[in-house]
């Protein structure tokens, strides 16, 4: 690597955090697509709350995210909570307000 490459970090290996941020839009899209499938494929009772559906989806979702995005392999659970919640929001099956109310959290901006 030449002088300018070293100076400006060209071809510099990304940190784990940088790689996680880089793949976040794709991970959220992945969660959204899988949420739609899950929501249609799993026969929940009418009385099942969004929170219960979310909790049921978390295990397969986090496993799928870890398998498809190496940057998430050792990510903390909190990252998956945000990715899945944002995926549900992106899927348009529930509003941001419904998600926030069900999960008791405030989602980051889109």
Residue pairs with C-beta under 8 A, 6 or more apart in sequence:
1 10
1 11
4 10
5 11
14 22
16 71
16 74
19 71
20 71
20 72
20 75
20 79
22 71
23 69
23 71
23 72
24 83
26 69
27 65
27 69
27 72
27 83
28 83
28 86
28 87
28 90
29 87
29 90
30 64
30 65
30 68
30 69
30 87
31 61
31 65
31 83
31 84
31 86
31 87
31 88
31 90
32 87
32 88
32 90
32 91
33 87
33 91
34 57
34 60
34 61
34 64
34 87
35 57
35 61
35 84
35 87
35 88
35 91
35 93
36 91
36 93
38 57
38 60
38 61
39 53
39 91
39 93
42 53
42 56
44 52
44 53
49 102
50 94
50 98
50 99
50 102
50 103
51 102
51 103
54 84
54 85
54 88
54 102
54 103
57 84
58 80
58 81
58 84
61 80
61 83
61 84
61 87
62 77
62 80
62 84
65 72
65 80
65 83
66 72
66 73
66 75
72 79
72 80
72 83
81 103
81 105
82 107
82 108
85 99
85 103
85 105
85 107
86 107
86 108
86 110
88 94
88 99
89 95
89 96
89 99
89 107
89 110
90 110
94 102
96 107
99 107
100 106
100 107
